[in-house]
Amino acid sequence: MWASRSDKHAVSRLSGTAHALNLPLAVVNVDGFGDSDEKPYIKRNVKTITIHSVTLETSRILHTARDAPTAISFHDYYDTYHLLTGYLAVLDVELDPDPAEPH
């Protein structure tokens, strides 16, 4: 994740989810690699979190001739999918602690 640019509460929740699911989570701040889609939200003080697939190893090949599908670790993508589904469930409960209560 890009922690230096993400909301601290969101980072804490994602870290807790990764720990609970026994999944790896690394901070790879990608300042200087380019921009991302959340920049307009950050400018408007909307809390964001950036979760990306760049690792320390792949950061060296990003935007080079070796930046190709063969550099993708599909196991890492599966772990990311697993983590994101758990994270969304955590956020869902946090935002609606009593889903049985009618709105």
Stockholm file with secondary structure:
# STOCKHOLM 1.0

chainA/1-103         MWASRSDKHAVSRLSGTAHALNLPLAVVNVDGFGDSDEKPYIKRNVKTITIHSVTLETSRILHTARDAPTAISFHDYYDTYHLLTGYLAVLDVELDPDPAEPH
#=GR chainA/1-103 SS CCGGGSCHHHHHHHHHHHHHTTCCCCCCCCTTSCCCTTHHHHHTTCCCCCCCCCCHHHHTTTTSTTCSGGGCCHHHHHHHHHHHHHHHHHHHHHHCSCTTSCC
#=GC SS_cons         CCGGGSCHHHHHHHHHHHHHTTCCCCCCCCTTSCCCTTHHHHHTTCCCCCCCCCCHHHHTTTTSTTCSGGGCCHHHHHHHHHHHHHHHHHHHHHHCSCTTSCC
//
